[in-house]
Amino acid sequence: MKKNFVLRIFIIVIIFFFLLIIFFKDKSEKPTINDQDTKNIEEDIENSNIIKDVSYISKDSRGNEYRLQAAEGVIDQKENNYIFLTDLKGVISLVNYNLIEISSDFGKYNIKNYDTIFSKNVLITYLDNKIIGEYLDFSWDNNLMIISKNVTLKNDNTSLKADVIELNIKTKEVKIFMYEEDKKVNIKSLN
């Protein structure tokens, strides 16, 4: 009986040593990564940062609300406070004022302060006005919208072309100007 016990212990020890040898042999072999594997890993990382049907809502202490929706968002790899967006739709709902609606093909949103850059085919609608341009810098904290690049403002009575239109959403003040002093804002009456 003592002989069987010693034999079993001996077999267990041998199996244990074989398992250790196999385990350490696998650990010492380093996997190799080729260029294709690296590309696949980079694509997986980039794809993991894609968000579909993005939606953000922000409210201030006065009860004003800013809603932003996009078809797709990609988190900025260098600055994770920013998200790049496509097919944006923004709505600013101000207390005691009509809605301001914004749309564009692309954008960049700061998730900390809600500032948003809208770019390419920017359209702003409020009251009976439509403002078209290529670039809009919207600051929620500063209550300011600055639209530039091929700016046109249209309503039932007027068509206006300028380099820049600034809208203060708190005071409702609008500034329209050209970059160069010798150029004038072009205003046409539609009546």
C-alpha positions as CSV (number, residue, x, y, z in Angstrom):
1,M,0.0,0.0,0.0
2,K,2.8,2.3,0.8
3,K,4.3,1.5,-2.6
4,N,1.1,2.5,-4.4
5,F,1.0,5.8,-2.5
6,V,4.6,6.6,-3.4
7,L,4.0,5.7,-7.0
8,R,0.9,8.0,-7.2
9,I,2.8,10.9,-5.7
10,F,5.7,10.3,-8.1
11,I,3.3,10.4,-11.1
12,I,1.6,13.5,-9.8
13,V,5.0,15.3,-9.4
14,I,6.0,14.2,-13.0
15,I,2.7,15.5,-14.4
16,F,3.2,18.8,-12.5
17,F,6.7,19.3,-13.9
18,F,5.5,18.6,-17.4
19,L,2.7,21.2,-17.0
20,L,5.3,23.7,-15.7
21,I,7.6,23.1,-18.6
22,I,4.7,23.6,-21.1
23,F,3.5,26.7,-19.3
24,F,6.8,28.4,-19.2
25,K,7.7,27.4,-22.8
26,D,4.5,29.1,-24.1
27,K,5.2,32.2,-22.0
28,S,8.7,32.6,-23.5
29,E,7.6,32.5,-27.1
30,K,6.7,36.0,-28.1
31,P,4.0,36.5,-30.6
32,T,4.9,38.4,-33.8
33,I,2.7,41.1,-35.2
34,N,3.0,41.9,-38.9
35,D,1.9,45.1,-40.7
36,Q,-1.5,43.7,-41.6
37,D,-2.2,42.9,-37.9
38,T,-1.2,46.4,-36.9
39,K,-3.6,47.9,-39.5
40,N,-6.4,45.7,-38.3
41,I,-5.8,46.7,-34.7
42,E,-5.8,50.4,-35.6
43,E,-9.0,50.0,-37.5
44,D,-10.6,48.1,-34.5
45,I,-9.6,51.0,-32.2
46,E,-10.9,53.6,-34.6
47,N,-14.1,51.7,-35.1
48,S,-14.5,51.3,-31.3
49,N,-14.7,55.1,-31.0
50,I,-17.7,55.4,-33.5
51,I,-21.0,56.3,-31.9
52,K,-24.2,56.0,-33.9
53,D,-27.2,58.3,-33.3
54,V,-25.5,60.8,-31.0
55,S,-27.6,63.0,-28.9
56,Y,-26.7,65.7,-26.3
57,I,-28.9,68.0,-24.2
58,S,-27.7,70.9,-22.1
59,K,-29.8,73.3,-20.0
60,D,-28.7,76.5,-18.3
61,S,-29.9,78.0,-15.0
62,R,-32.4,80.3,-16.9
63,G,-34.2,77.4,-18.4
64,N,-32.7,77.7,-21.9
65,E,-32.0,74.4,-23.7
66,Y,-29.5,73.2,-26.3
67,R,-30.2,69.9,-28.1
68,L,-27.8,68.4,-30.5
69,Q,-28.3,65.2,-32.6
70,A,-26.0,63.6,-35.2
71,A,-26.1,60.5,-37.3
72,E,-22.6,59.5,-36.2
73,G,-19.8,60.6,-33.9
74,V,-16.1,59.8,-33.5
75,I,-14.3,60.6,-30.3
76,D,-11.1,62.6,-30.9
77,Q,-8.1,60.3,-30.1
78,K,-5.9,63.3,-29.0
79,E,-8.5,65.3,-27.1
80,N,-11.2,63.0,-25.7
81,N,-13.4,66.0,-24.7
82,Y,-14.2,66.5,-28.4
83,I,-16.3,64.4,-30.7
84,F,-16.4,64.8,-34.5
85,L,-20.0,64.6,-35.8
86,T,-21.7,64.0,-39.1
87,D,-25.2,65.1,-40.2
88,L,-25.9,67.5,-37.3
89,K,-29.1,69.0,-36.2
90,G,-29.1,71.4,-33.3
91,V,-32.0,73.2,-31.6
92,I,-31.7,76.1,-29.2
93,S,-34.8,76.6,-27.2
94,L,-34.7,79.9,-25.4
95,V,-37.2,81.0,-22.7
96,N,-39.6,83.6,-24.2
97,Y,-38.2,83.2,-27.7
98,N,-38.7,81.1,-30.8
99,L,-36.6,78.1,-31.6
100,I,-33.3,78.5,-33.4
101,E,-32.6,75.5,-35.5
102,I,-29.2,74.6,-37.0
103,S,-28.1,71.9,-39.4
104,S,-24.8,71.1,-41.1
105,D,-22.9,68.2,-42.7
106,F,-20.1,68.1,-40.2
107,G,-19.3,69.3,-36.7
108,K,-17.0,69.2,-33.7
109,Y,-18.6,69.2,-30.2
110,N,-16.9,69.9,-26.9
111,I,-18.6,67.7,-24.3
112,K,-17.3,69.8,-21.4
113,N,-18.6,73.3,-22.3
114,Y,-21.0,72.4,-25.1
115,D,-19.3,74.6,-27.7
116,T,-20.0,73.3,-31.2
117,I,-18.5,74.0,-34.6
118,F,-20.8,73.3,-37.5
119,S,-19.3,73.1,-40.9
120,K,-20.3,72.6,-44.6
121,N,-23.8,73.5,-45.7
122,V,-24.7,75.3,-42.4
123,L,-28.3,76.4,-42.2
124,I,-29.7,78.4,-39.3
125,T,-33.5,79.1,-39.1
126,Y,-35.1,81.4,-36.6
127,L,-38.3,83.4,-36.9
128,D,-38.8,83.9,-40.7
129,N,-35.0,84.1,-41.3
130,K,-32.7,81.6,-42.9
131,I,-28.9,82.0,-42.7
132,I,-26.7,79.9,-44.9
133,G,-23.0,79.6,-44.6
134,E,-20.1,77.2,-44.5
135,Y,-18.9,77.6,-40.9
136,L,-20.6,78.3,-37.6
137,D,-18.9,78.6,-34.2
138,F,-21.5,78.4,-31.4
139,S,-20.5,79.1,-27.8
140,W,-23.2,78.1,-25.3
141,D,-21.4,79.8,-22.4
142,N,-20.9,83.1,-24.4
143,N,-24.4,83.0,-25.9
144,L,-22.8,83.7,-29.3
145,M,-23.2,82.3,-32.8
146,I,-20.6,83.4,-35.4
147,I,-21.4,82.2,-38.9
148,S,-18.9,82.8,-41.7
149,K,-17.8,81.8,-45.2
150,N,-20.3,82.6,-48.0
151,V,-22.9,83.9,-45.7
152,T,-26.4,84.7,-46.9
153,L,-29.4,85.8,-44.8
154,K,-32.8,85.5,-46.4
155,N,-36.3,86.3,-45.2
156,D,-39.6,87.3,-47.0
157,N,-38.4,90.8,-47.6
158,T,-34.6,90.8,-47.9
159,S,-31.6,88.9,-49.2
160,L,-28.3,89.8,-47.6
161,K,-24.7,88.7,-48.4
162,A,-21.8,89.2,-45.9
163,D,-18.6,87.7,-44.7
164,V,-19.8,87.3,-41.1
165,I,-23.0,87.4,-39.1
166,E,-22.8,87.3,-35.3
167,L,-25.9,86.5,-33.2
168,N,-26.0,87.0,-29.5
169,I,-28.7,84.5,-28.4
170,K,-29.1,86.2,-25.0
171,T,-29.6,89.8,-26.1
172,K,-30.9,89.0,-29.7
173,E,-28.3,91.4,-31.1
174,V,-27.1,90.8,-34.6
175,K,-23.9,92.1,-36.2
176,I,-23.3,91.9,-39.9
177,F,-19.9,92.8,-41.4
178,M,-17.3,92.2,-44.0
179,Y,-13.7,91.3,-43.3
180,E,-12.3,94.0,-45.6
181,E,-13.2,97.6,-44.9
182,D,-13.5,98.6,-48.6
183,K,-16.1,95.9,-49.2
184,K,-19.8,96.4,-48.4
185,V,-22.5,94.1,-47.2
186,N,-24.8,93.4,-50.2
187,I,-28.5,93.9,-49.3
188,K,-31.3,93.3,-51.8
189,S,-35.0,94.0,-51.3
190,L,-37.2,91.1,-52.5
191,N,-40.4,93.2,-52.7
